[in-house]
Amino acid sequence: MASGICVVHSEQWPLMTFHTTENDKVKKINEHIRSQTKVSVQDQILLLDSKILKPHRKLSSYGIDKETTIHLTLKVVKPSDEELPLYLVESRNEGQRHLLRVRRSSSVSQVREMIQSVTAVTPKKQTVTCNGKRLEDGKIMADYNITSGSLLFLTAHCIGG
């Protein structure tokens, strides 16, 4: 399979270089950028010349092939990092609700610690979902499009119960 190199440059970060294949989708570049900059995929706008690259399209659909080094400009719309009041709904205790104050930049691990402080359920025993998605360690709240007033759902699991 033919491969190439993608070079992403931005005013905020040093050059980022990634190996790609012609069948790779733009989303792969978005994910590489997220891993190096912590800017969520939805907050990125990637440009090639004057074209906005769509995450679901293949690099080859933009005429990018094995001979091409891609120079992209990353425009970042920095989200505000305001405090977001969220409600945690427990599956046990008749759906008891707890108010949590998190930031868009809060990590899932930090939120799990907050949950432990109000429910006594350890992070290892927590299954937390929001907007139908399970929250994963290594991500931040902005990755889940969480807004003020969103509901987090906690299911505590036990082994051998």
N, C-alpha and C positions, 0 to 999 in steps of 0.2 A: 504494500500500500504506500502511495506517495506521501511524503511528509514534508513539512516546512517549519518555519519559525515565525511566531507572532511576537511583535514587539509592541508593548503598550506604553505610551508615555502620557504624562499628566503633569500639571503644574504642582500638584500636591505631593507626588511620590516619585521616587527614582524609577528609571526604566525597569520594566518587568518583561522578561522573555519567557516564552512558552513554546514547547514543541507541539505541533499539531499535525493532523492528517486532513486530507481533503474531505473526508466524510464526517469530521468533527462538526458539532453544532456550535454556534456562537455562545450558547449557554455554558459550554465548557470553559471558554475564555472568561465569562462572567464569574464562574465559580473559582477559577484560578485567582482572579483579581480579589474576590471576597476573602480568599484564604490568606492573601498577603496584606490587604488593607483593612479588613474587617468592615468594608462598605457592603451592605446587603445588595443582592442582585437587583432588586427593584429600585434601588437608588442610583443605579449606574446607567449612563447613556453612552454607548460605544458608537463612534463614528469612523467611517472609512471614506475619505474625501468628504463629501457632503451627505453621504447616505447614513441613516441611522440603522445599525445592525439589529435585526430581530433575533431574540434568543433561540427561537424554534427552528431557524433556518441553518442549513449547512454552509460552511465557509465557501465551498465550491460554488454555491448559488450566487455569490458575489464576485465570481471570477478569480477567487483566490486558489492558487494551485501550488504544486510542490516547488515551483521556481520563485514564488513570491514571498518576500518578507513584508509582513503587514505592519503598517504604522497606523496605530489607532490613537485617537485622542479620547481620554476619559473625562467626561464632564460629570461631576458629582453634585447632586443636590443634597446637601447636608441636612438631614432631618434635625429638628430641634430635639434636644435631649431633656425635655421637660419631664417632670414627675407624672406618672400615669397611675391614677387610682384604679385598681382592678379588684374584682371580687373573686375569691376562691370559693368554689362550691364543693363541699365534701359529699362523697357518695354515701358515707356512713353518717351517723348523727342526723338523720332526716334532712339532708341537704343543707346543713348549717353553712352560713356564709361568713367569710372573713375578708376584711378590707386589707389589701396589700398595696403598698406604694412602691412602684418600681419605675425604672427609667427605660427608654427604648434601648439604651446601651447595656442594660443589665443582662448578665449572662444567665442562662437557664440554671446553671449550678448555684448562682447567687439566689435566684428565686426559689430553688428547692430548699435552700437553707432558711429562707424566710418562712416557707411553708412548714418546715420542721418546727420553727419557733412558735407557731400558732396552733399546730395540730399534734406535735410530738411524733409524727410519722417520719422516719428516717428517709433521706433521699433515695436510698437503695430500694425502699418499699413503695416509692411514689410512682404512679403513672399519672402524668399531668397532660391535659389536652386543652387546646384553645382553637376556636374556629375549625374544629374537626381534625386538627393535626396534633400528633403527639409531640410534645416538646422534647428536644434532644440535647444532651450535653454537648458543649462545643459551639453552640449557637447562641445568638442574642435575641432579645425580645423583638427587635426590629425585623428580624428574619421572618416573623410570623404575622406581620401587619397588625400588631396589637395596638389598640387605641384606648383612650380613656373610657372606663366603664366596661371593658371587655370582661368576659367570664372565663376563668380558668376552672377546669374540672379535675378534681383529685379523686383517684381511685387508689386505695391502699391495698396492696396484695400481700398475702402471706403464703408461705410454702408449707404444705402439709397440714393446712388449717382444718 
